[in-house]
Amino acid sequence: MHTHWTTAPLVAFDLEGTGGQDHGHEAILEVGVVPAVLEALFAARR
């Protein structure tokens, strides 16, 4: 199982910004990266 995002075959990104009120000038404040653990998803379906 991959536990670090740099070795995972698939990751999910979550971008947090200043908000929709800033329209085209929205600033990205935070980026989250999480490895997708596909093995656990498939095991849960069995």
C-alpha positions in Angstrom: 0.0 0.0 0.0 1.3 3.5 -0.9 1.3 5.8 2.1 3.1 8.8 0.6 1.7 10.9 -2.1 4.9 10.9 -4.1 4.8 7.1 -4.6 1.1 6.7 -5.1 -0.2 5.9 -8.6 -3.2 8.2 -8.0 -3.6 11.2 -5.7 -6.4 13.7 -4.9 -5.7 17.5 -4.8 -7.7 19.9 -2.6 -7.2 23.6 -3.3 -8.4 26.2 -0.8 -8.7 29.7 -2.0 -9.8 33.1 -0.9 -13.3 32.5 -2.2 -15.7 33.1 -5.0 -16.1 36.7 -4.2 -12.6 37.3 -5.8 -13.8 35.8 -9.1 -10.8 35.6 -11.6 -8.4 37.0 -9.0 -8.8 34.3 -6.4 -5.6 33.4 -4.6 -4.7 29.8 -3.7 -4.0 29.7 0.0 -3.5 26.0 0.7 -3.0 22.8 -1.3 -3.7 19.4 0.2 -2.5 16.2 -1.5 -3.8 12.8 -0.4 -2.9 9.4 -1.9 -5.9 7.4 -3.2 -5.9 4.0 -1.6 -7.7 2.0 -4.3 -6.9 -1.3 -2.6 -9.0 -0.3 0.4 -11.9 0.8 -1.8 -12.0 -2.5 -3.7 -11.6 -4.6 -0.6 -14.6 -2.8 1.0 -16.8 -3.8 -2.0 -16.2 -7.5 -1.5 
